[in-house]
Amino acid sequence: MATLAAHQPANVRPQHWKDANPTKADLSHIPGEQGLPVVGNTLKMLADPVGFTKSMVEKYGRVYRNNAFGGTVVALVGADANELVLFDRNKIFSSEQGWGPILDKLFPRGLMLMDFDHHRADRKALSIAFKPEPMRHYVGSLNRGISERMEEWGAGPMRFYPAIKQLTLDLAADSFIGIPFGAEADKVNQAFVDMVQASVAPIRQALPFTKMKRGTDGRAFLVEYFTKETQRRRAEGGGQDMFSQFATATRDNGELLPVDEVVDHMNFLMMAAHDTITSSATSLVYYLAKNPEWQDKLREELRAITGGEGRALGYEELAKAELTEMAFKEALRMIPPVPSIPRRALEAFEFGGYHIPAGTPVGVNPTFVHNDPEIWDSPDKFDPMRFTREAEKARHKYAWVPFGGGAHMCLGLHFAYMQIKILMAHMLTRYRIEVAEDYAPDWQAWPIPQPKDGLQIRLVRI
């Protein structure tokens, strides 16, 4: 269990992620290792993040010191650690200062990079985009776009990951921004691809021909694009798409959000929406292909709800797809789209028998906890029955955190469920998904999990 150290005066709380971190001597009582000069353990983590975390836990326990991505982080591993950091009852863990070193050049002032009162105010304003009326609009757009793409894919072999990535980008451009598929959407989509790739670029300066340079150029393009669009939509009264909802959102005092903040929120949420859904849809498709008995159960459920092949899944019908939701949750357990979650401690605290000083970068690890045999029986087995209501109630509330938790719980999680259910309704009622018998793709964990070979599947028309 964790306890907090006595609150320190406000003037010793780190004000920015660039403020000085605790020294090596300050953290020397916490077991761990520095790794190689300059790069630390970064290469090990990138090569095998699950294996690396497992080896560190076995060697040092569930609190350990790790040097990676240019700094020292104290890892806190376990469901109790997830609850301490994500629920953050005492408001001492900064998401802004945790993500800042990674995302500040690319997605500054996104909702995930805000803390406490500012975060709460903007989250409340932006939540208008996820109310029933706009969600019904998104359902119509998703059904149309996904149904058309399923027919375009047709039967036969395909690389699923790049195909679903293009589809989710196109759907985001349509549902979120309100622009049709085409050249304009392609430019917007490419800018997002470049920004996400830059988020884990080993070279953190925007030097010519580097991923970081392409990422910052992508951000510059989107800032200009979204600034003009925000002003236009405010003048014209907006629409039902998510961007128009953001552009006209107001705070409690009735004031519109500043234009530059709307732009930053849109940049971040577009990235979060399409990349995480791409990853989670890919893992679900893979596990359904490897477990055809579950694929059949979902197909039967979705046919019963929609009435047959290729029928739209309506907004009021989403809750009926219970097995589909359970299977999606199990895929998110096995391969969470955000492998680790960083924070920075604004005050000193105690956890696992260790004193951790103010200013320490800390991180929790959903991937390890989601596959921890102390929590999950046979964690390598795909078993959606882990997510019956009874099973969920019997488990630690923070044993499953693919959408984060606490105040920073993903704002778009219901949109994610909706999109996956509609995707499955159109895909599984048309096709059987197959993979080679011994097929087991190698997954790249960072920045967001994806199969290195693109996921080789075959669609068989039913």
C-alpha distance (Angstrom), angle and dihedral (degrees) to the residues before:
residue distance angle dihedral
M1 . . .
A2 3.76 . .
T3 3.76 130.5 .
L4 3.76 128.6 -173.8
A5 3.74 122.8 -123.1
A6 3.77 117.4 -123.4
H7 3.80 110.1 -69.3
Q8 3.76 112.4 -94.9
P9 3.80 123.8 -139.9
A10 3.80 113.1 -80.2
N11 3.79 92.6 -115.2
V12 3.81 92.1 66.9
R13 3.79 94.1 54.2
P14 3.81 111.2 105.9
Q15 3.80 108.0 -105.7
H16 3.80 98.1 -165.6
W17 3.78 137.0 16.2
K18 3.81 89.3 -113.1
D19 3.82 90.4 62.9
A20 3.79 113.0 109.4
N21 3.79 116.0 -78.2
P22 3.82 123.3 -141.7
T23 3.80 112.5 -75.6
K24 3.80 125.6 -111.2
A25 3.79 87.7 -101.7
D26 3.82 90.5 54.3
L27 3.80 89.8 56.0
S28 3.81 99.1 34.3
H29 3.82 92.0 105.3
I30 3.82 89.9 63.8
P31 3.82 111.7 83.0
G32 3.79 118.6 -121.4
E33 3.77 143.6 96.8
Q34 3.78 139.3 -96.6
G35 3.80 98.0 -142.7
L36 3.79 122.7 -160.3
P37 3.81 123.7 -6.1
V38 3.83 113.6 -84.6
V39 3.84 97.2 -6.7
G40 3.81 97.5 49.6
N41 3.81 110.2 -174.4
T42 3.80 95.0 -26.7
L43 3.81 95.3 113.2
K44 3.81 92.6 48.9
M45 3.78 91.1 50.1
L46 3.79 93.1 48.6
A47 3.81 92.6 47.3
D48 3.82 97.6 48.5
P49 3.81 115.0 -3.2
V50 3.81 95.1 171.5
G51 3.79 93.5 47.6
F52 3.79 91.5 44.5
T53 3.80 93.7 52.4
K54 3.80 91.3 45.8
S55 3.79 91.7 52.1
M56 3.82 92.3 47.6
V57 3.82 92.1 49.5
E58 3.79 91.2 48.6
K59 3.80 91.4 48.4
Y60 3.80 102.5 38.5
G61 3.80 108.8 12.5
R62 3.80 130.8 -117.5
V63 3.79 95.0 -46.6
Y64 3.78 113.9 56.9
R65 3.78 142.3 150.0
N66 3.80 118.8 -117.8
N67 3.78 132.7 -178.8
A68 3.82 113.0 -148.0
F69 3.81 142.6 131.1
G70 3.79 91.2 22.9
G71 3.80 100.7 -51.3
T72 3.78 148.3 55.5
V73 3.80 118.1 -93.3
V74 3.79 129.6 -175.8
A75 3.80 108.6 -137.0
L76 3.81 117.3 -145.8
V77 3.79 109.8 -165.2
G78 3.80 128.0 -166.5
A79 3.80 143.5 47.1
D80 3.82 91.6 -76.7
A81 3.80 89.4 52.7
N82 3.81 90.3 50.0
E83 3.79 90.0 52.9
L84 3.81 94.0 46.7
V85 3.80 94.6 50.3
L86 3.81 103.1 32.3
F87 3.80 100.2 37.9
D88 3.82 88.1 41.0
R89 3.78 96.0 -173.2
N90 3.82 92.2 -175.9
K91 3.82 96.8 42.1
I92 3.77 96.8 -124.0
F93 3.82 100.8 126.5
S94 3.80 116.3 84.8
S95 3.78 117.2 -150.2
E96 3.79 90.2 -174.8
Q97 3.79 92.3 56.4
G98 3.80 92.3 40.8
W99 3.79 96.2 54.3
G100 3.81 95.2 30.3
P101 3.83 98.7 89.4
I102 3.82 89.6 50.3
L103 3.79 103.9 38.9
D104 3.81 108.4 17.4
K105 3.82 95.0 101.8
L106 3.79 93.2 46.1
F107 3.82 110.9 29.1
P108 3.82 107.0 18.3
R109 3.79 117.8 170.9
G110 3.78 93.4 12.1
L111 3.78 113.5 149.8
M112 3.81 91.4 -98.4
L113 3.81 89.7 55.2
M114 3.80 94.4 58.4
D115 3.78 130.2 88.8
F116 3.78 139.1 -149.8
D117 3.85 117.5 -40.0
H118 3.82 96.1 10.5
H119 3.79 90.8 47.9
R120 3.80 92.8 47.5
A121 3.82 93.6 49.6
D122 3.81 94.9 48.9
R123 3.80 93.3 41.9
K124 3.79 89.7 54.5
A125 3.81 91.6 49.3
L126 3.80 93.5 47.8
S127 3.80 94.3 45.9
I128 3.80 88.1 80.5
A129 3.82 87.2 80.8
F130 3.82 90.1 63.9
K131 3.81 98.5 49.4
P132 3.84 118.4 118.9
E133 3.81 97.3 -96.1
P134 3.82 97.4 55.3
M135 3.83 90.3 37.8
R136 3.83 88.9 57.8
H137 3.80 87.8 52.1
Y138 3.81 90.7 51.8
V139 3.83 90.7 49.9
G140 3.80 90.8 58.5
S141 3.78 92.4 47.4
L142 3.81 93.2 46.8
N143 3.80 93.8 48.6
R144 3.80 92.3 50.9
G145 3.79 96.2 45.3
I146 3.80 96.7 43.4
S147 3.81 94.4 45.0
E148 3.81 91.4 52.5
R149 3.80 92.5 47.4
M150 3.82 93.4 49.3
E151 3.79 89.2 58.3
E152 3.81 91.2 46.4
W153 3.80 91.5 52.5
G154 3.78 92.9 52.8
A155 3.78 125.8 175.4
G156 3.80 122.7 -42.7
P157 3.81 140.8 60.9
M158 3.80 120.1 -31.3
R159 3.79 143.8 160.9
F160 3.76 100.3 -112.8
Y161 3.80 102.3 -165.0
P162 3.83 99.1 61.0
A163 3.81 89.9 41.0
I164 3.80 95.0 52.2
K165 3.80 90.8 41.6
Q166 3.79 90.5 57.2
L167 3.79 90.2 45.6
T168 3.81 94.7 50.3
L169 3.80 90.3 46.8
D170 3.79 90.5 51.4
L171 3.80 91.9 45.7
A172 3.81 90.6 49.2
A173 3.81 90.7 50.7
D174 3.81 89.2 50.4
S175 3.82 101.7 39.8
F176 3.79 98.8 30.5
I177 3.79 103.8 35.1
G178 3.78 101.7 19.2
I179 3.81 96.6 -128.3
P180 3.83 121.0 131.4
F181 3.78 124.1 -117.9
G182 3.80 109.8 -82.2
A183 3.80 145.3 81.4
E184 3.81 96.1 -34.6
A185 3.80 92.0 50.3
D186 3.82 90.2 47.1
K187 3.82 91.6 56.7
V188 3.80 91.7 49.1
N189 3.80 91.3 46.5
Q190 3.81 94.0 50.1
A191 3.79 90.9 51.9
F192 3.82 89.7 55.6
V193 3.80 92.0 47.9
D194 3.82 90.5 52.9
M195 3.81 92.8 48.0
V196 3.81 94.1 50.9
Q197 3.80 92.7 48.3
A198 3.80 89.9 50.4
S199 3.82 91.9 54.6
V200 3.82 91.5 79.8
A201 3.79 98.4 28.4
P202 3.82 110.3 141.3
I203 3.83 90.3 -138.7
R204 3.83 104.9 65.8
Q205 3.82 96.1 -171.2
A206 3.80 121.3 85.8
L207 3.80 94.5 -117.4
P208 3.82 119.5 163.8
F209 3.84 115.9 -78.7
T210 3.81 93.6 9.7
K211 3.81 128.7 123.8
M212 3.79 89.0 -115.7
K213 3.81 91.3 55.8
R214 3.81 91.1 50.6
G215 3.79 89.2 47.2
T216 3.81 95.2 51.0
D217 3.81 90.2 45.0
G218 3.80 88.1 52.5
R219 3.78 90.2 51.3
A220 3.82 91.9 49.8
F221 3.82 90.2 52.3
L222 3.81 92.5 49.5
V223 3.82 94.2 45.6
E224 3.81 89.8 55.7
Y225 3.81 92.6 43.4
F226 3.80 96.9 47.2
T227 3.83 93.1 42.7
K228 3.80 91.8 57.5
E229 3.80 91.8 42.7
T230 3.83 93.2 49.5
Q231 3.78 91.0 53.3
R232 3.80 92.1 45.9
R233 3.80 94.5 49.4
R234 3.76 92.8 48.0
A235 3.79 89.7 52.5
E236 3.81 93.1 46.9
G237 3.81 97.2 40.6
G238 3.81 99.2 -107.6
G239 3.80 127.5 -113.9
Q240 3.81 143.7 -121.7
D241 3.81 96.9 -71.9
M242 3.80 117.5 104.3
F243 3.80 95.6 -110.1
S244 3.80 91.9 54.5
Q245 3.80 88.8 49.8
F246 3.81 90.5 52.8
A247 3.80 93.1 44.3
T248 3.80 91.4 57.5
A249 3.84 97.8 36.1
T250 3.80 117.0 124.4
R251 3.78 135.6 -160.0
D252 3.81 122.9 -122.5
N253 3.80 91.3 -84.3
G254 3.81 91.0 57.7
E255 3.80 95.8 -108.3
L256 3.78 119.8 136.7
L257 3.78 116.3 -117.5
P258 3.83 110.9 -98.9
V259 3.80 111.7 -93.3
D260 3.80 94.1 -118.3
E261 3.82 90.3 52.9
V262 3.81 91.8 50.7
V263 3.80 87.9 51.8
D264 3.80 93.3 50.7
H265 3.81 92.9 46.3
M266 3.79 91.1 50.2
N267 3.79 92.3 48.7
F268 3.77 92.0 51.8
L269 3.79 98.5 42.6
M270 3.80 93.5 47.6
M271 3.79 89.1 53.5
A272 3.80 93.6 45.4
A273 3.79 93.3 46.1
H274 3.76 102.4 49.8
D275 3.81 101.4 33.5
T276 3.78 98.0 46.3
I277 3.81 92.7 43.7
T278 3.80 90.1 48.6
S279 3.80 90.5 53.7
S280 3.80 96.1 44.4
A281 3.83 93.9 44.7
T282 3.80 88.9 51.8
S283 3.80 94.0 51.2
L284 3.82 91.3 46.8
V285 3.81 92.5 50.8
Y286 3.79 90.5 48.6
Y287 3.80 94.4 51.2
L288 3.80 92.4 45.1
A289 3.80 89.9 52.0
K290 3.82 90.1 50.4
N291 3.81 91.6 45.7
P292 3.83 105.8 43.6
E293 3.80 92.8 171.6
W294 3.82 88.6 65.7
Q295 3.78 91.0 43.7
D296 3.82 88.1 56.6
K297 3.81 92.1 49.3
L298 3.79 92.3 52.2
R299 3.80 91.7 45.5
E300 3.80 91.0 52.5
E301 3.81 91.5 48.4
L302 3.80 94.4 48.7
R303 3.81 94.1 45.7
A304 3.79 89.7 51.6
I305 3.82 90.8 51.8
T306 3.81 99.7 42.9
G307 3.79 99.2 32.6
G308 3.79 98.8 -121.2
E309 3.79 150.3 -31.2
G310 3.77 118.4 -6.8
R311 3.81 95.9 -8.1
A312 3.80 118.3 150.8
L313 3.80 118.5 -101.2
G314 3.79 105.9 -133.5
Y315 3.78 127.4 -141.2
E316 3.82 92.7 -111.1
E317 3.82 90.2 50.2
L318 3.80 97.6 55.9
A319 3.81 94.9 90.0
K320 3.81 91.0 55.7
A321 3.82 92.0 65.9
E322 3.81 92.4 83.8
L323 3.82 99.1 146.8
T324 3.80 90.1 47.0
E325 3.79 89.5 53.8
M326 3.81 91.8 48.0
A327 3.81 91.1 51.1
F328 3.80 90.6 49.1
K329 3.81 90.7 51.0
E330 3.79 90.3 50.9
A331 3.82 91.4 51.4
L332 3.82 88.5 49.9
R333 3.79 88.6 51.3
M334 3.78 94.1 52.7
I335 3.81 96.2 42.9
P336 3.82 111.3 15.2
P337 3.83 111.7 -162.3
V338 3.83 91.8 -131.4
P339 3.83 105.8 49.9
S340 3.80 96.4 -169.5
I341 3.81 136.1 9.1
P342 3.82 122.0 -144.3
R343 3.79 128.2 -152.0
R344 3.81 135.9 163.9
A345 3.77 122.5 -131.6
L346 3.79 111.5 -124.0
E347 3.79 91.3 -171.0
A348 3.79 135.1 26.9
F349 3.80 117.0 -92.0
E350 3.79 141.8 172.4
F351 3.79 124.8 -121.7
G352 3.78 133.1 161.8
G353 3.78 91.2 -2.6
Y354 3.82 94.5 -54.7
H355 3.80 130.8 113.0
I356 3.80 109.0 -134.7
P357 3.80 114.3 -165.8
A358 3.79 128.7 -133.9
G359 3.79 113.8 -85.7
T360 3.80 95.1 33.4
P361 3.81 115.8 141.3
V362 3.80 107.1 -131.0
G363 3.77 134.1 -177.2
V364 3.79 139.9 -164.9
N365 3.79 123.1 -150.9
P366 3.84 117.8 -139.0
T367 3.81 92.7 177.2
F368 3.80 93.7 59.2
V369 3.81 94.6 42.2
H370 3.82 92.1 46.9
N371 3.80 89.0 56.6
D372 3.80 98.7 37.2
P373 3.84 110.2 131.2
E374 3.81 88.7 -151.8
I375 3.82 87.1 68.0
W376 3.80 105.2 25.4
D377 3.82 126.7 47.1
S378 3.82 110.2 -131.7
P379 3.82 92.8 -6.3
D380 3.83 92.7 -169.9
K381 3.82 90.7 62.6
F382 3.82 119.8 93.0
D383 3.80 103.8 -128.6
P384 3.83 118.6 156.8
M385 3.82 89.5 -174.3
R386 3.81 86.2 81.9
F387 3.82 84.8 79.6
T388 3.75 102.9 58.0
R389 3.79 110.0 126.7
E390 3.80 90.7 -109.1
A391 3.81 93.0 52.0
E392 3.80 92.0 47.4
K393 3.81 92.2 51.4
A394 3.81 91.1 51.1
R395 3.82 93.7 54.8
H396 3.78 132.4 78.3
K397 3.81 106.2 -85.8
Y398 3.80 91.4 -127.5
A399 3.81 98.1 45.1
W400 3.83 88.8 96.8
V401 3.80 116.1 43.5
P402 3.83 111.3 151.8
F403 3.81 89.7 139.6
G404 3.81 94.9 42.2
G405 3.77 117.9 -119.3
G406 3.77 147.1 -115.3
A407 3.80 119.2 29.6
H408 3.82 90.9 -15.8
M409 3.80 95.8 54.8
C410 3.81 105.6 143.2
L411 3.80 109.1 -82.4
G412 3.80 91.2 -150.5
L413 3.80 100.0 48.5
H414 3.83 93.3 114.3
F415 3.79 89.3 50.7
A416 3.81 88.3 53.0
Y417 3.81 92.2 52.2
M418 3.79 89.5 47.0
Q419 3.79 95.3 50.8
I420 3.81 94.0 46.3
K421 3.81 92.8 48.5
I422 3.81 91.5 49.9
L423 3.81 90.8 46.3
M424 3.81 91.2 51.9
A425 3.82 92.1 45.1
H426 3.80 91.3 57.7
M427 3.79 98.0 35.5
L428 3.81 102.9 43.8
T429 3.80 95.8 43.2
R430 3.82 89.6 55.4
Y431 3.78 104.0 34.3
R432 3.76 146.0 29.1
I433 3.83 110.5 -134.9
E434 3.80 115.7 -137.7
V435 3.79 137.2 178.9
A436 3.80 130.9 -176.3
E437 3.81 112.2 -80.1
D438 3.81 97.0 -110.7
Y439 3.80 95.9 31.5
A440 3.82 114.9 137.7
P441 3.82 113.7 159.0
D442 3.77 122.5 -148.2
W443 3.80 109.6 -116.4
Q444 3.80 124.6 -141.4
A445 3.81 105.9 -143.6
W446 3.81 103.0 -163.1
P447 2.97 137.8 106.2
I448 3.81 88.6 -7.2
P449 3.84 122.0 -14.2
Q450 3.78 118.3 -93.2
P451 3.82 135.6 156.5
K452 3.78 109.7 -101.8
D453 3.81 92.6 -137.4
G454 3.81 93.9 47.7
L455 3.85 93.1 -108.8
Q456 3.79 110.7 -76.9
I457 3.81 109.3 -134.8
R458 3.80 137.9 157.2
L459 3.81 123.4 -137.9
V460 3.80 114.2 -149.1
R461 3.79 116.6 -165.3
I462 3.79 111.2 -124.0
